[in-house]
Amino acid sequence: MCDMVTGPMWPIGTYNLERKLLAKMVKKDSVILEIKNGKCILCRLASHIHFHSKKAVLIWFKGSKLGLLYKIVATS
C-alpha cells in the first residue's frame, strides 16, 4: 500500500511495470501494481505514486528522494 497517490488513476486491474536500469544494457527492474477498490497495492514499499500518463507511472520508494519512471509492459 502507498501513502500518497497523485494524478489520474488507471482503471482497476493488475499492471506489470518495468524500467531499464542502464540505457545500453538489457537489465530491467520490474514491479507489479494492483489497483482495486480505489487503492494502489505495490509489491514493494512505496511512499508516493504519481500516474504520469496512460502508460507510465513515477514511484518514490520508502526512503528515496528520487522518483523512478516505470512503464507498462505487455503480458505474454
Secondary structure, DSSP 8 states (H G I E B T S, - for coil): -EEEEESS---SEEEEEEEESSTTS--EEEEEEEEETTEEEESS-EEEEEE-SSSEEEEEETT-SS-EEEEE----
